[in-house]
Amino acid sequence: MEKKLNILMTTMQMGFGGAETHIYELVLALKKNGHTVTVASAGGKYAEMLEKAGVRHVTLPLASKNPISVLKAYSGLKKLIKTEKFDLVHAHARIPAFVCGLLQKKLKFRFVTTAHWVFKVTPLWKKISNWGDKQMSVSEDIKQYLIDNYDQCSDNIFVTVNGINTEVFSPDADATPIIDEFSLSDSKHRIVSVSRMDESRGKAQLALARSAEKLLEKYPDLEIIIVGDGVIPTEKNLLTDVKEIAASLEKKYGRKIIITPGLRTDTPNLIASGDIFVGASRAALEAMSVAKPTIVCGNEGYIGIFDESKREISYKTNYCCRGCEDVSEELLIRDITALFDSGDLKAKGDYCREVILADFSAARTARDYERMYETLSPCPKTDPGDILISGYYGFENAGDDSIAASMIQNIRSEDPEAKITIFCKDPKRNAKKYGVRAIGRFNILAMLLEMRHAKLLISGGGNLLQNTTSSRSLFYYTVIIRLAKALGLKVFIYANGVGPVFGKKYEKSVIKTLSLADKITFREPQSIEYVSALGFDKKLITLSADPALTLQKAPDERIEYIMRNINGESFFAISLRNFSSLHSEEVEGMNEDTFVSLFAKEVDRIAEKTGAKPLYLIMQSSRDHLLSEKVNALANIKGEILSGLSASEILGIINRTSLVIAMRLHLLIYGAAAGKPLIGVSYDKKVDSMLSYMGYDAPIRVSELEKGHLSEKAAEFFGKDIPCDRIDALKSLAYADAKEAVKMVK
């Protein structure tokens, strides 16, 4: 990251815990990369360590829900932020995020958060929680938790790892101070475990203590060190139970078998004193970095002895064991015995270290955060836009939403400081989704006020100038353009498709509207020919391409998570469009029931001929889900139905398929962007035209389903590589539109 930032980190406290350690290591790594970081919290050992490392810490009562404490924290942060003028504020817990969210409304700073854990969601917490402009999560399942419980947008949530300082947590960590402090014996059977001991965290450590007496029967020199204490006053402290067991064993055997050092920050030395480690989450990663054979288990489940066979499940659960079998004394005794008796503790520990070096360095974590910071707009999304974008946005249609996302992304790549406002449904949600200012698409007064500050109206992309959907839709988009021109804005009709338009007066309205534009680009040739036939001079139109061709796919880790429960190695993607909004002639007189029956038969034939499994991708859940369910129910070979995904996630999934079959135009566009063989099932000339423009064969007509042409084509095209030169050229045209838009506001 080239620009060095002045960052304020806020969290509840900097005492003992995985989140606190994560923040500590992150701050040091960011400092090493040249950033200036200030940390505000209620204090703790890690706060003291940060200050010793040259990082400023400001003590504020951010760990309490008490209204007086919240007000004091609010006042302290307000003064700090106004004085320091940070480049961004970063909150790491719900209370600090709530306070910072209130302040952001007044002080207009850039604001991000990190989710370290999943907590119970109450209606009140859901209402008052503020997750900022972007979010970081420390695992894919925590990312899904934010999506499911707080309605956060997938594309705004980044995922990192619990980065470990591999220089501090290393095989060279010195165990001597610990051996001396606790007068440890020469035991070859010493177990170390580190965890908070609250009831929600210390279950595995209590099970370990309860296993001690049986383990002593086989290993008389056994010693167990359980590091940690309870820190949550409202939860039972399991260390009390552990200490009772420790006292009983000491009395019976005449020596200390279980040692409880309490809360400590010399964790590397404590881990180094053991022969094996038992624990979960960050503590397990730290032990692995010290090259200790590790049994991964915690309150949320039991994975067992870490080796290559356990790497994938450990990573997927962020080493927290979510969804795995419950921890038990029997499992612990089995695996501890297996480790001690294996004779290759060093080899197992070395493998653990290799995994940490490959996947979990603190430097990698810092890079992940820097990538998130780089996506933040340098200007507040509350500022009025110089560029206004009008289109069919905010209706949870992945196709249209990908147009908006790609346009904004491409414009920002040309001018990172571009001030953009989008007219859309649900402006509050979409302001967060796209990171821009948003106005309700029917809030005419607000739109007019926005136009008074703006320089350019972008109308598009998509097929906006048509009245097959309704004449009201055509009226809406033409009026927006006319209002913009009346108020002195430039107008860019951006990567549009046009038509069909029914009725002479509506045709004249389209031609008049086009004549008002300062710049016109169409996304395929057929639209140019169409308006030329209506009498418009086609020399005034530039041939371009759909912005969605430039869409970036979601990270591979996200796609792995989405497809984690989907069986099969080979897939073909299907995207269907509901019949209710289509005219009879568009589907050649076929009714939905007949279509379902014919399409289900074709799905079975394709699956039989290719050995692949159908994967139904829903572009607009409110409209298309039911039709896909009907087809899947009737087909003998069942597929998976995936809905509620972002466009980038859909594109990522398409990358895993060998064929794309779609009625939805934008799924075909995503398939082309991914270089996949495509078969369109046409209900509209725009599908035919777009496929031809992208260099693909003509689509299957709905009437051809009965003849088996779809399955024949599918078998012919399945898995074939598609040359990408044509698509690369179209992507260049799409990027050129963004460059032109930026030029028009200079």
N, C-alpha and C positions, 0 to 999 in steps of 0.2 A: 504494500500500500504506500503510494508516494506521499500523500499528504499526511502529516503528523497531527494528531488530534489532541485536543484538551477534553478529557472525558471525566464525568462524574459518575462513579459507581455508588449505588445505594443498596443496602441490604439490612436485614433486621439486626443481626449481630455478627461479630467475627470471632466467635468462640469455637467450640469443638463441633465438627460435623462435615459431611461430604460436600455440601454446597459451599460452606465457608472455605474449605480447602481448595475447591474449584476456583473460587473468586481469588483467593490468595495467589495461586499459581498463574491464573489468567493475568492478573494485574502485573505481576513480575515479568511475564512474557511480553505484555504490551509495552511495559517500560523499556525492556531490552530492545524492542523494535522502534523506540524513539518517541512513543506517545507519552503525554503527561496525564497521569491518572490521580484523581482524588477520591478517596473512599469515605462515605458517610454511613455510620452504623451506630448501634448502642455499645460497641466496643467488644473487647475480648482479647485472648492471647494472640490471635492472628493480626489484630489491629496493632498490637505492640510490635510484632515481627515486621509488619509492613513499614512502620515508621523507622525501624532500624535499617530497613532496606532502602530508605530514602523516599518512601511514598507517604504523602500527607493523609492523615486520618482525621475526620471531624466527628466528634461524638454527639449523637442526637438520639432521642428516645424513639427509635424506629422499630423496636421489638414489641411494642405494646399496642393493644387495641383501645386502651383507655382514652376517652375523648380528649382529656387534658394533654396526654402524651402526644396524641396525633396532632393537636393544635401546635404544640411546641415544635414537633418535627416539621410541620408545615411552615411555620415561621422561620425556623433555622434554615431549611432548604431554600425557601424563597430568597432570603438574604444572600445565601451562598451563590445561588444561580444568577441572581441579578448582578452581583459583584464580579463574579468570575467569567461570565459569558462563555460557558462551556460549548464546545462544538456539538456535544450530545450528552444526554443523561441516560444512564443504564441502570435499571432496577432489577434486583434478583429475588424478590419475594413479594407476596401479595400486598402486605401493608405498605412498604415503600413504593410499590407500583401504584397503589391507590392515591397516596399523597402526591407523587410525581405527576400522575394523571391529572389531578386537580390543578396543579401548578402549570402544566403544559397549556391549559386553556387560557391562562392569563399571560404567561411569559413566552409562549410560542416557540419553545425549543424542540429539537429533534429528540425523540424518545423511543427507546427500545427496552425489552425485558428478556429475562431468561427464566424458563420453567425447569426446575431441578427435580420435581417430584409430582406425583398425582395426589391431590387432596380431595376430600369430600366436597361436593359442590352443592351449596344451598342456594335457594332462589335469591337471597340477599347478596351472597358473594358473587353470583353470576351477574347481578344487576350493577354492582358497584365496582367490580374488578376492571382494571384498565391494563391491557397488555401491550400498549404502545403502538408505534407505527410498524415495527417489525418485531419478531420474536425469535429467540433461540431456545431450542430444547436439547436436552442431553441424550435423547433417544427417540426413535421413531414412534414408540408407543406413547411417549409423553406428547409428541407432536399431535398424534391422533386424539389424545385427551383434550388438547386445546381446541381442535376442530370440533369434536363431538359435544364438548361441554360449554365452550365459550364462543362458538360460532366464528372462530378465527379462520382466515383464508389460508389455505395450504401453501400457496406460492409465497406468502410472506413469512413462513415459519422455516427457519434454518435449523439444521441439526449438526451438533458437534459431539465430541467425545469428552469424557472426564480426563483432560490432559494431565499427565504426570510429569513432574520434573525428574527426568531420568538420571540427572547428575546427583541429585540429593537422594532419591530412592534408587540406590544402585547396589550391586553385589559387594561394593566396597564399604557399605555402611558399617560402622563400628559397633559391635555388640558389647564391647568391654565395659562401658559405663553401666549398662543394664546388669550384666553379670555381677559386677562389683556391688551395685546398689542393692540388689536383692539376694546377694550371696547364693547365686545359682550354682547348682552342682555340675558335674561333668556329664550330665544326662545326654544321651543320644536320641531321646524321645521327648522333645519339648515342642509343645503346640502354642502358637500365639494367635490371638483373635482380637480384632479391633472393631469397636462399634459403639454408637450411642446405646445406652442401656434402657431407654424408654421402652414401654411395652410394645410400641409400634416398630421397634428396631432391634431389640435384644433377644429375640426368641431363639436364634441359633446358638448364641453364647450361653444361654441358660441350658439348652439341650446338651451343649458340650460339657458344661459343669456336671450335669446329671450323668453323663457317660463316663466320668472320670474313674469311678470305682471299678467298673467292669474292665476298663482299659488297664488299670493297675494290675489286674490279675495276670496280664500278659507282659506288661512293661512296668516292672517295679520301680524303675528310675523316672517314671513319667512326671513331667512338670507342665502346667498349663498357665499361661499368662493371658488374662482377659482384661484388655485395656478399654477404658471408657466409663461413663457414668450417665445417669439420667439428666436431661437438661430441660425437659418439658414438665412444668409443675403440675399440669392437669393429668399426666399419665403416671401409671405405676412404674416405679424404678425397679427393674429386674435385677439390678446389681445387689439389692438387698438379699434376694433369694440366692444369688451366686455366693455371696459372702457367708451365708448360713451353711451352704454346702461345703465351702472352703474350710470353715471353722470345724465342722464335723469331721472332715477328712484329716485335718491336722491333729485333732485330738485322738483319732483312731490310729493313725500311722506315725505319729510323733515327729512329723516334719510338714513344711508347707508344700502342698501339691498344687493348689490353685492360688495364684498371685493376682491381686487386683490393684494395679497402680493408679486407677482413676483416670481423669482426663489428663492427657499429655499432648505435647507438641513435638516430642522427640520420637515420633513414630518410626522413622527409618531405623533407629537404633533398637527399638523394641522389636520390630519385625525381624531384624538381623539376628536377634538372640534365639530365634526359634528354628526348628528343623522343618516344620510344616506350618501352613497358615490355614485358618478356617474363617470364612466371612464372605461378605458380598459387597457389591457396588464399588465405590472408590477405594475402600480399604483393601479389597481383593486385588484391585489393579496395582495399588502401591506395593503390596506383598509380591505380586508377580514381577514388578519392576526390580525388586530386591533379589529376584531369582529364587523365590521360595515356592516349592510345590504347594499348590493351593486347592483347597476344597471350597467350591463356590456355593454358598448357601446363605439364606437370610430369612427375614420374616415373610417374604412373598413366595418362597419356594426353595427347592433343592435341585441343583444341577449336578454336583459331585466333583470328582477329581478332574481338574482342568487338564485337558490334553487336546490333540487335534480334533478328536470326535466331538468335543464339547465347545469348540471355538465358535461355531455358527450360532448355537442356541444362546451362548453367553453374550455374544455381541448383540443379537436381536433383542435380548431383554436388558441390555445395558448392564449386564453382570448383576442384575437385581433378582433374577429368577422368576419374574412374573409369569404366572400361568403354569409353573412346573409343580411337581409333587411337593407335598408339605415336608418341611424339615422334621427329622425325628432322631432320637437317640440311636435307633437301630441302624439307620443309614450312616450316621456319623461313625459309629463303631466299625461298621463294615469297611468304609473307605479310609479311615485313619489306619486301621489294621493293614489294609491293602497297600497303602503308601509306605508305612514303616517296614513292611516285609518285602517290598519290591526290590530293594537293593540298588535302585537307580534314582535316588532323590535328586542328585545333581543334574542328571539329564532332564528330568521333569521340570526342575527349576530353571534350567537354561532355556527350555522351550517357552516357559512363561515370560521370561525376559525378552526373548525374540519377538513375541507377540506385542508386548508393550512398545518396543522400539519401532515396530512396523505400524501400529495402529493408534497409539495413545500418547504421543508426546505432547508436552505443554505447548511447544512451538506450533504444532498442528492446530491445537485449539485456538491459539491466538490468530492464526491465519483464517480459520473459519469465522471468527468474530470480525476480523477486518473485512472479509468478503461481505458480511452482512452490513457493516457500517458503510461500505462503498455503495450499496444499493439505495441508501437514504438520499432523498432529494435535498440539495443544498438550500432550497427555499421552502419556507413553511407552506403546507398545503392549504392554509387558511388565506394566503394572499390571493387576490383576484387574478385570474389567468390572462395572459396575453394571447394564448391560444385556446379557443373553445372547441370542443369535440362533440358533435351531435350524431346520434345513431341509436340503434336498438340495443341499448346497454342496460345491464342490471336485472335482466329477466332470467338469470341462471341458465342461459343458453351458452354452452361451452364454445360454440362456433363464433357467435357474435362477441362474447367476452374475450376470446382470443384475438379478435381484430383490435379491440380497444387496448388490450395488454401489449400487443405487438407495436401498435402505433405509438403508444406512450414510450415504450422501451426504445424504439428506433429514434424518436424525436429527442429523447433524453441522451441517447448515445451521441447525437450531433451537438446538442446543447444541454449539458447537465443542469444548467440553471433555468431552463425553460419553465415558465409558469403556465400551468395547464389547468383548465377546468373542463370537466366532463358533465354533460347533461344526461341523466340516467334515472332509472327507478332506484329507490332505496339509497339516497345519496350518502347517508351516514356509513353504511356498510361499504359502498363502493369507493368512498374517499380513502378508507383504510386499504381496500383491496388493491387499488391502483396507485396509492400514494400521491394523489392529486386532490385538488379542490373539486367538490361535486355539488351539483344543483339538481333538484327534482325536475324531471323532464317536462312536467306540466305546471311548474311554478313559473308562470309567464313573467310576473313582476320581477322575481329574482333573476331570471334569465335576461331580461331587459337591462337591469342594473349591471349585470355581469358584462353585457355587450358594451356598455358605456366605458368600461375600462380596457376592453380587449382590442386586439389588432387584427385577429384572423379567426374566421370560423371554418372549421373542417367539418364537412358533411360526409360521413362515411366511416369505414368502408361498408361493404355489404350491398345488398340489393334493395336500396331504400326507395328509389323512384319507380314505383310500380303500384298497381291497385288490385292485384290479385288477392292480397291479404284483406285490404279494405281501402276504400277511397279516403277514409279518415286518416289513415297512415300516410298516404301520399300528400294530403292536405297539410298534415303536421310538418313534414320535412320541407316542403316548399315554402311554408310560412316562415319557418325558422330562418331559411336562407334569405327571404325577402326582408325580414326584420333586420338581419345583420347588415345587409347592404344599405338599408334605409338609415342605419346608425353609423355608416361610414366604415364598416369593417371590410377587409378583403375576404373573399370566399374561395375556398379550395374544395371542390368536389373530388374526394380523395379515394382512389381505387374502388370506384363504384361499379355495380352492375345495374343495368336499367331494364325495366320491362318485365313482363308485358304490361302495357297500359291500355285499358279498354275505355273507349269513349273519346270522341273528338275533342271535347272541352278539356279532358284530362291530358290528352296528348299535347294540346296547345300549352297547358300549364307546365308540363315538363320541359318543353322547348323554351318557354319564356324563362323558367328557372335556370336552365343551363346557360342561357345567354347572360345571366347576371354574374356568373362565376368568373373570377380572375384566373383560375387554373382548374383544369379538368383532367383527371386521369381515370381510365376505366381498367378493370381487372382482367378483362378478356375481350377478344375482337368482336364477338357476337353483339355485345352491347353497343359498340361503336357503329356497326352496320345497322343495328336497330334504330338508333336515333337519327342516323343519316337518312334512313327511309322515311322518317317523320319530318325531314326537312332541315335538320341541324347540320351545320358545316363540320364534317368530321376532322377537318384540318385543325380545328380548335381543341381536339382531344388528343392526349398522349396515352399510348398503350402502356399499362403498368402491370401490376400483379397483386394478388391478395396479400395484405400484410401478414396474415396468419402463416404464410410460408416461412417466415423468419422466426417463428415461435421457438423458444428454447425448451427442451424437454426437462422434466423433473429429474433430480439425481437418481442414479441407479439404486442407491440404498432405499429411497422412497418407493420405487417400483417394486423392489424385493419385498418391502413391507406390505404393500397393497396386495401382492400376489402370493403372500406367504401361505395361504390356505387353499390355493388353487392347484389341483393335481394335474399333471400332464406336462409334456415337454414340447409339444408342437401345437400351435393355435392359429385359427383364422378369425380375424376381427369382423364383427357385424354391427352396423349401425342402421336402425330402422327409424322411420318417421311416421308419426301418428297419422291416421287417415282422416280424422275429424275435421282438420282445417284444409283439406285438399278438395278441389273440385273433381267431379266424376270424370271429366275428360282428361285430367292430369294422370289418373290411374287407369285410363282406358276402360272406364265403366266397371271396373272390378270392385266388389265390396270387400270389406276388411276380413270377414270370415273366410272367404275364398282365398284371399291373399295369404292368410295365416296358414291354411292347409297346404297350399302350394309351396310356400317358402319353407315350411317345416320339412317337407319331403326333400327339397333341394339341400337343406342343411344336412340331412341324414346321408344323402348321396355324396356330398362333398367330404364329410367326415369319413365315410367308408373308402372313398377313392384316395384320400390323402393321409389318412391315419391321424389327422389333427382334430383338435377339440374346438368347438365354437366358443367364442368369447364375445358376449354382447356388451357393447360400450354405449352407454346412454348419454346423449349430448344435452338433452333437456328433460330432466326427470319428470317434471310435471306433465309432459306431453307424450313421451316416447316409452316410458317404462312398461306400461300395460301391454303394448303391442309386442315388445320383446318377451315378456312373460308368457303371453299366449303362444308365440311361436315355440319357445323353449319347452313349454308344457306339452305341446303336441308332437314335437320331435322325439324320436326314439333315443337319439344320442344327445344327452343333456349337456348344456354348456353353463358357464358362469355368467351372471349378469352383474356388471359393475356400473354403479351410478354415483352421483354426487361427487365426481372427480373434477379437478381443475383441468383446463385444456392442456397444460404442460404435463400433467399426470397421464392423460389420455395419450398424448404423443409418446411419452415414455413407454407406455404399454404397447403401443403399435410397433415400437422398435423390437418388441419381443415376439411379434407375430410373423407369419410367412405369407399372408395374403390379407387384403382389406376388401370387404364387400360393404357398400354403404349406399343408403338413400340420402343421408345427410351430407351435404356438399362439403362441409368443413372436415368431416372425418376423411373424405377423399383427399382433401388438401393436406391434412396431417400425414396421411399415408404417402403422398407424393414427396413431402418434405423429408420423410424417413427413408425414401427410396424403395418403397414396397410395391409389389404388383397390386394393381387396383382393378376392381370391377364395380362400376356404378350401376345402381338400379334406379333408372330415371323416372322422375315424376315431373320434371321441369326442364326446359331447354337450357337453363343455366348450368345444369349438371352436365349435359352433353357438351356445351360450349367450353366449360372449364376443363373437362377431361381432355378434349381435343387440344386446347391451348397448352396444357401441361405435357402433351405428347403421349397420351394414353388412348387405347381403343375406345370406340363408341360404347356407351353403356348398354346394359340389358334393358329391354323394355319390360314393363310389368306383364304384358301379355305373353312374353317369351318364357315365363316361369313354367308354364304348363308343358312346354316343349323340352324342358330339361337343359336349356342353353346355359343357364347359370352354373350348374354343376359341371358341365362340359368345359366351360371357360375356366372355372376354378381349378380343375385338374390340370389344365394346360398351363396356367400361369403360376401355380403354387410354388413358392420358394425361389422363383427366378430373380436374379439380380437385375435391377433397373438402372440404366445409365443415368447419372445425376447431372450431366452437363446442362440439360435443359432447365432443370429446377434451379441450379445455381444461377443461371442467367435471369430467371424470374425473380429470385431473391434479390439480385442486384437492382432490379427495377423497383422492387418494394422499398429497399433502402433509399433509393433515389427520391421517392416521394417524401420521405422524412426530411431529407436534406432540403428539398424545395420548400417544405413547410417552415423550416427554420429561417431560410432566406427571406420568406415573405413577411416575417415580423421584425427583421433587422432594419 
